[in-house]
Amino acid sequence: MLPPQKKPWESMAKGLVLGALFTSFLLLVYSYAVPPLHAGLASTTPEAAASCSPPVLEPEAVIRANGSAGECQPRRNIVFLKTHKTASSTLLNILFRFGQKHRLKFAFPNGRNDFDYPTFFARSLVQDYRPGACFNIICNHMRFHYDEVRGLVPTNAIFITVLRDPARLFESSFHYFGPVVPLTWKLSAGDKLAEFLQDPDRYYDPNGFNAHYLRNLLFFDLGYDNSLDPSSPQVQEHILEVERRFHLVLLQEYFDESLVLLKDLLCWELEDVLYFKLN
């Protein structure tokens, strides 16, 4: 008696399972064999290490302003406040590329992709931090704390960030972060955004887990109280403070134009700010 023949779909299913297991094994081996991106970026030669003492050879006056003909030196000490849903990852990669090219010293988070966000930034969150340590570039996600950041970079460091139209930002962050914001889970399965906007006070609770994603997210990232009433005098005071602290605020809606301004501010070459559009 001949043995029963296997059905074609059974062989196909077995092949798919074996293929999936083999692929998973290769990915596991790859993850252990290949170091994370910032592992290579974090290395630095002694001459590339920054000094947090007042600058001598690189005064602020050498920054090129308004297309002046005066010569300037490329700026290598940069603080980038990486905000959410603002094309900030493109800027992050531009800084990674420049830092790797010039073997600069990055301040990376200790075991995470961010500096313990959404808590405030603290120097102790920097990988291998020691008192007196100084870095060329800080650029990972954080909730900004100016005094803590200021002590980690040279006094001539350039501070930059990127902002976006608040309405468009809210729409993008609502859909993107919704799965990790329990306050949105009770909304109907239809148009959750429209339902939320019809009665925000009904669904929003400032004490809710990850509630900061639902109200003035950029203000929160900048380190301010995102529950302030828009008419509060503190709002205008904080806006003026941002103008004083940051040398350049890029705009996501004018990203390419902002990169040109950044190139001039940092006295970089055009190739230093080139990027690919992937979506």
Phi, psi and omega in degrees: 000129182287141178293148181297136180280142179287143177289146182305322183291334177292317178296320180296317181297318179297319179297320179294318180297313179298321179295319180295318179296318180294318179297317178299320179297316180297319179296322179295314178298318181297319183295330179275331185276331184257124180289155177297160184305313186287350178296319177285325181290330186290335181292147182207146176280157182305323183287343180272347181296139184277157173247131181270007176283161181304140183291148178243313185266354184228068181290160181299335184296342183279355178294131179289130181233133176054035175070027180295157185277354182295146180285152177217161180257140179304134180275132184238359179249111191221135169248119177246112174282105183278108179270172185266138173057045183228021187068022183291335180293330176295315177295322179302315181290328174298317179291320176301315182296316180294318180294322178292321180298321184255010177051055180269165184260118181263146169264107182256154175296155181272090175084008179226175174269352179222169180272066176056035176301138014262016175286162180295148177296142174218146183301328182295346180278353180280137180301130178059032181291138172227145178308133181091353180296146182223144186228158177278317188225134170235126187209005179274163180305138175202164163265116194298134172224101191304311185297322179292320180289318184304325182283357183256353184232158177302157184294341179262017181295145178266130179256126179224159172205176179224134180239172184213155177310123187303323181294313179292324177297316181298316179300316181293313182290328179300313181287322185286315185266355181312317181298340180250013177242098184304334180298337181269352185290334183276357176287154181295165184284355180281234179275091183295322181297312180299319180295319180296317184289339178293329181206071185302322183296336180289325186258339185268135175225115183300340180267000181288155180296127180060026181294340182298338179290347185258000183208118173046057185299320180295320178299321179294313180300326179287355175098011183254171180283109184282359178263003179299144174291137181304334181274358180294136177301336181295330181299310179295323178298318180292323178298317178295326178293321176299318179298324181284323187276329185256130179288331180208132173247110179280155179241129183298325181290339178235054190295312182296317178297322179295323179294326176296317177297321179296317179302316180292319180298317183273354182057044178264171173275158180301322181296339180290338183246010177289150179207164178256137173273120184255350178213000000 
